[in-house]
Amino acid sequence: MKHLVLLHGWAAHSGFWGDFATQLSLHYRVTLIDLPWRDNLVEISDAVIAELDDEPFYLLGWSFGGTAALDMAARYSNRVKGVILLAANPCFVAKENWAGMSVETFHAFSEQLHANTAATLARFLALQCQGVPNASAFLKNIKACSATKITPELSELEASLALLKTSDLRSVFANLTCPIAAILSDNDTLIPVSIGESMQTLQPNLQLTVLQNAGHIPFITQPENCLNAIHAFFNGIR
């Protein structure tokens, strides 16, 4: 049975995976990780590796977890057999010829987080399913998942947010030799779907799936389609 390690997004924890992790566990050996919020990717990757046994594994990284997954795949290529990026890309902030969140928007969000953490996190949760049919019902589900564990401290949130702003793993992504997939949504408010084409240019072997109306947290808004995309990835590398 393939070993799949799940890495959650920013301001989240392993409890967010909820029922989706249970569904995955019917097909794979699933390990849930609570990411340590450090101010550099090296420490994050090392801490995650320290929690795992010596067997090779695959990584499923959602949002910030995708950033951590790419770093781990580069540093521990002898351990990581493949990577699935879920609502994630190798460079979150926009650069020249690279779509992403504008630096101005990112800076404004950082200031709002510092000024009113609780309100900003509440808005951030709402963004996860913005534009998704029945968004209010999904938001209720997301809030329930969020409440299963304690939210990171402000200092940890700010440190990891700064990492998300400064991390540019496009060269890492382009040079990966393990199987890699990306699952994006056409109406994700944080990861523009147009980035998929740029990702395929960098990594021609990328297995790209674009979901319709799934938002930034597709494993809650469209769990069946997410599962199908993950199964297709593994079926393609048998």
Buried (B, 14 or more C-beta within 10 A) or exposed (E): EBBBBBBBBBBBBBBBBBEBBEBBBEBBBBBBBBBBBBEBBEEBBBBBBEEBEEEBBBBBBBBBBBBBBBBBBBBBEEBBBBBBBBBBBBBBBBEEEBBBBEEEEBEEBBEBBEEEBEEBBEBBBBBBBBBBEEBEEBBEBBEEBBEEEEBBEEEBBBBBBBBBBEBBBBEBBEEBEBBBBBBBBBBBBBBBBEBBEBBBEBBEEBBBBBBEBBBBBBBBBBBEBBBBBBEEBBEEEE
